[in-house]
Amino acid sequence: MDFELSPEQKEIQALTRDFVRAEVEPHAAEWDREHYFPREVFGRLAQLGLMGVCVPEEYGGAGADFLSYMLVLEELSRGDAGVGVTVAVHTSAVTLPLLRFGTDEQRTRFVPPLAHGELIGAFALTEAEAGSDAGALRTSATREGDGWRISGAKQFISTAEYAGTFLLFARTDQDTPGARGISAFVLDARDVSVTGREEKLGLNSSTTNSISVDAVVDADRLLHEEGKGFHVAMATLDGGRIGIAAQAVGIAQAAYDVAREYAKERHAFGRPIVSFQAIQHKLADMATEIDAARLLVHRAAWLKQNDQPHTEAGAKAKLFASEMARRQTGEAIQILGGYGYTKEFPVERYYRDAKITEIYEGTSEIQRLVIARSILGLQEPALTQS
Ligand code: COS
C-alpha cells in the first residue's frame, strides 16, 4: 500500500492549485454574488488539459489517471465549487461514459471536442417526477425513419445552457415501466431547448436548467444497446459520485483553511482564540474528517482506475464526504462567529455550496441504499417491494 502521490499526480495537483489561486479564487465571491458562469475559465482549463485530464491522449485528453482527475476536482472546488461541478459533470457524466460505452465511431466523433474543451457536456437524466427514482423517467424515444424522435422535458440539468453535447436518457420501450425500457442518447445543443434556470441556495457560478426536447436524431445517436440506458446511467453515476466526494473535500478544505487562519488572528479574552481548547478541538475534528473523506475518495478512485468494482466504495466516499462538508463548513462559520455569517468571509458560501453535495448525483439516502444493498448482498429493488 502506497499513500504517496506519484510525481505526475503531484504535478497536476500543483498546476491546478496555482491556476485556481491566480484565476478562480480571487473572483469566486463575485461570481457567487452575480450568479456569473465563468465561461472563460473553461477555455483556460482546456489549454491546461484539464477539461479531459483522465481521457486518453488519442482522444484529445491529457492521459492522466482517474486519481489525478480527483485531485483536479478537489483543487477546483477549493477555489469555486461551481467551477468544480461544471468540470465534474462534463468529464465524469458525459465524456467518460461516451468513451466507455461508445462505438469506435462515436468515441472518435464525440470525445475529442469534449476533451479539448471546445464543447461542454451536460447529463440529462432527472425529470420533474424522476429524481431519486430515476427509472420513472418519461421522456420518450420512438423510432422515426432510420432514427429516433425524442420528446420530453428534463429538470436540474447542470450547465445545459452552455452545453454542446448532451447525454440524455429516454424511454424506448413504452410498455416497460421502470429501469428496463430506458436507452441513452447523444444529443447536440440544437436538439434541446433551455426552458428555465433555477435560483439556488448556492453553487451560483454553475447554471442549473430545465430543458425540453422534441427532436429527430439519427440512429447512430443511440449510446450502447437499446434498453441498456439505465446501466449506462448507473455506471456513470458510480464514477461521478467519487468526483462529487472530491468536490466536497475541496469545499471543506477551503473552509478549514479560512477557519484555522482566522483562529490564529482573532483575539478574545486577551488571547488568540486558537489557544482555547474548544477551538482546537473543532479544528482537530475538521482536519481528521477531511483526511478521512479524502482517503475514501482516493481509495474509490484507485479501485475505479484499476477496473475493480467501485459502486460501494464510491457511495461511501460521497456519503461521508458530503455530510462531512456540510457539517464542517458549519463549524467553520461557528469559529468565525458573527463574521462567518457575513459575506466578508467566504465560509458562508462554502456552507451553501456544500449542501448540494448531499443531494446531486444521488442523495445521501440513495447512497445509504446503495451501500446497504452491497453489504447485505441484496439484488432486488429495496424500494418497490413492500
Ligand atoms: N451499475 C450498472 N448497472 C446497475 C447499477 C450499477 N451501479 N445499479 C443498478 N444497475 C442495473 C441493475 O442491475 C438492473 O439491471 P437489470 O434491469 O438488467 O436487472 C437495473 O440497473 C435496475 O436496477 P435496480 O432494480 O436496482 O433499480 P432501482 O429502480 O431499484 O433503482 C437506485 C436503483 C435507487 C439505486 C437508482 O435509481 C439510483 O441510483 N437513483 C438515484 C439517481 C441519481 O443519482 N440521480 C441523480 C441524477 S444526476 S444529478
Residues whose N, C-alpha, C, O or C-beta is under 5 A from the ligand:
A	BS01	COS	L125 T126 G131 S132 D133 A134 G135 A179 R180 F230 H231 M234 A235 L237 D238 T311 Y360 E361 G362 I366 P381
